[in-house]
Every structure is written in structure tokens, then in C-alpha cells.
Amino acid sequence: MVRIELDLAPGVHRIEHAYTNCYVVAEEDGITLVDAAFPSTGRAVIDCLTAIGRQPSDIRALLLTHGHFDHVGFARGLHASLGVPVWVHPDDRRLAAHPYRYTPQQNRFAFPLRHPGSWPILGAMAAAGALAVRGVQADRTYADGEILDIPGHPRAVHTPGHTSGQSVFHLPEQDVLISGDALVTLDPYTGERGPRLVAPAATADTEKAYAALDRFDDLAARLVLPGHGDPWPEGTSSAVTEARRNSKA
């Protein structure tokens, strides 16, 4: 399943592949990609660029919200073929290089057996290449609060819990917050929808992830774009309120 949505906000486009999102941020001086989904997602990225009159050589940066396999996807290929710089928070640099080497709070293989709503989602992810992701050696890191000198000029905000380096990207001019897996509107491990944290089957520290929602308070945006699930058009405050209601600390 691939879906491309253009102009969610000025110059901001969404690619959904196997229930996982990556984003294209387009400006005159180039393209920033946020997250890399699966190895086979690269074709959809090219289709999106073609639809907006751009090409892969316009890509100036790939930002990773975190280093899990379903966000690292085509990063290695993009870096090798076009030399695109790959950015990640320093606390997830090792994970991006080894995207299966993490220990969640609960067993990520046993947990779905209790949540059959996750089966079609996880099956689609596997079919998209989730079991065959090669890690990437990120060559750039960003600091908490840093405004990056790349297209879109996103501000990186560290929101640890899902992973040690999980971060979100605020684009105030576009009125957008790209939330990665710090806040999603679809939990792949339960199949539940609406703003929430990702289940402990894929989260390192749920208590920290819940506390990190406080960091959204200063990131006002009309549109929240999560790592999994549909965009949330009712603003960051509403998304955080719902996520707190739907998740347990």
C-alpha cells in the first residue's frame, strides 16, 4: 500500500507506505526528506518528487526522527547513490547503523499475539522490506533545539522515550510539527488509532515517552505529521491531550 499526499502544508508532502510515513519538505533551494520508511519506499519518493516537478538530485538532506528499521529503510541506498547527508540525534547514531539492535519494554514478537489488530499492519511492513533493512552510518547529527541549515529550516527537539534519540521537527513557517514516533495516530503494534504513544513492544521507556509529551507545549503547529497514521489537523495541543488520554505513563 502506497499513498502520496501533496501539499499538506506549503511545500510539505506525505508518502505513506505500509502504514509508515515519510515526508518531503520542498523549497526553492532543494528538498529535505524526513525518515526513510522501508527499502522499497524509494520508488514512491521518486514518484512524489516527479509529481512536484523535482528530481532526486534536489535532495539536500535526510533527517531521521529516530533509528528504528521502519524509519531507516532506504537511507543507506540514498546515501550511497547520491551522497545525501543523513542526520540523526547522536543518541540514536548507533541504532541507525544497527536498526534491529534495541530492547523494548515488552517482547516485540510476543506482544502482537495479544493484539490481532496489528497483524495486517505488521504483515504489510514485512512485505515492504521491514525484515531486510540495512543500517546507515549517519554523517551528521543535530542537537536539541538546533535550527538546521537545510531546506525547511526545521528545529530539532529531543523527545526521548520511544528511543534514546527520538526527536521531532518543528517547521513554524509551514505551521507543521513532524512527530516521528514520539506521538503517532496509529500504533502498529495494536492497530489502535488516534493520537497516542507507540506500544511498549517498540518503545524503550514508556514513562520517558509520556514525559516527553511536555516538550510539545512550546511547539505550536496546526498540523501534526506522525510516523504512523494520518495527519492530525487539530493542532499540537489537541494531539498531546489525546495522546495523554490514550496512553499510560
KEBA-110179 format. One record per residue (C-alpha): residue in one letter; y negated, x negated, z negated. Coordinates in pm, whole numbers, plus 50000, padded with zeros to 5 digits. Layout:
aYXZ
...
This chain:
m500005000050000
v496684985150110
r493325002350084
i489934988350179
e486755004650048
l483454992650188
d480054992850019
l480985004849673
a477614989249596
p475324969649828
g477464941849973
v480394948449737
h483764958149885
r487174965349732
i490634956349854
e493474973649670
h496954960249735
a499984971749537
y497834987049261
t495864954549223
n492234948849320
c490254920249458
y486624921749563
v484404908449839
v480764901749749
a478784896350070
e475304881950103
e473464866050394
d474344831050277
g478064837850250
i480934855250074
t482294853349721
l485814866349662
v486804877949316
d490534874749244
a493334869149491
a495994895849417
f499224885749597
p500224860449863
s500334887750129
t496874901550038
g495114875650251
r495624896350567
a493774925650409
v490904902550312
i490564891850676
d490574928550781
c487814935850531
l485724906550650
t486164917551011
a485034952850921
i481754939550780
g481184915351065
r482124883750877
q484874857750901
p486934835950664
s484684805850725
d481904825450548
i483794824050216
r481944801249974
a483894806949652
l486934823549498
l486334834749140
l489354841648921
t488864865648632
h492004850048481
g495114830848579
h497914856548593
f500154856948901
d498774890249030
h495254875849044
v496074840949173
g498054853749476
f496634837949792
a494324813449609
r496414782649687
g496584790850058
l492864798050080
h492014765749903
a494374745150120
s493424760550456
l489654764250420
g488784742050126
v487244771649941
p486364761849582
v488414780649322
w486644788948996
v488274798248665
h487374797148296
p488544763648152
d490844781347906
d492834795448200
r492864764848421
r496454756248323
l497574792348361
a496124794548713
a498204764048803
h501324779148642
p500744816848660
y504064827448507
r503844804948203
y502404828047943
t503704845947637
p502544881947594
q502794900647266
q505824920247385
n508564911547631
r507224919247979
f510694926148117
a511944949447843
f508674968547797
p508824987748133
l512235001748040
r510415023547786
h507695032848037
p509215046048360
g505725054048490
s505365016848553
w508385013748782
p506745023449116
i503775000949034
l505804970548940
g508104976449239
a505114976649475
m503784944849316
a507134927549363
a507244938449728
a503764923649777
g504984889649659
a504374890849284
l507564871149217
a506694842649452
v503134832249365
r502354795349375
g499704784049132
v496414767749224
q494594737849083
a491154752749029
d488474727149109
r485534744848943
t485094760548600
y482444783848466
a481014786548116
d480394817547910
g477044832148013
e476644809748317
i474974824048627
l476884809048917
d475094794649220
i477284812749473
p476784844549679
g476034873649448
h474924850249166
p477354866148917
r477004859648547
a480344849948392
v481064864248045
h484104852747849
t486194882147722
p489384866347582
g492444885347469
h494314895447781
t494464857847844
s492624829647672
g490204825747962
q489864861648081
s486264867248190
v484164894048357
f481414890548618
h478114908848594
l476104914348912
p472914931048786
e471224933249126
q474174953249258
d474504972648928
v478154961848909
l480494947348648
i483784932948772
s486004935648467
g489274919448573
d491944928748320
a489584929148022
l489254966248099
v491324984848359
t491605020748475
l495335017748548
d497774999748322
p500534986048548
y502954983948255
t502695020648152
g501305038548458
e498585053948242
r495145059348396
g491625059248258
p489705030148101
r491935010247866
l493324976347776
v496434963547951
a499634968647753
p500894941047520
a503634933847776
a500994914547971
t498334907647705
a498344876647486
d496394891547195
t495574928647191
e493374925646882
k491204899347054
a491114920047374
y489904950247177
a487224929347003
a486124915247339
l485044950047446
d481984943747227
r480864918147485
f480344946347736
d477484960347529
d474914937447692
l476314941748044
a474804974348159
a476044984448504
r476505017248685
l479825007348839
v482794990648667
l485304974748904
p488604967448727
g491524945148817
h493824975348836
g492895011548906
d490005029749064
p486345020549017
w484655036848718
p481275050948831
e480075063348491
g478765030348359
t479925002948127
s479105021447805
s481255051247904
a484065028348018
v484105009647689
t484025041747486
e487035054747679
a488855021547654
r488445021047278
r489725056647257
n492725049547479
s493705016147328
k494785004346986
a493324973846821
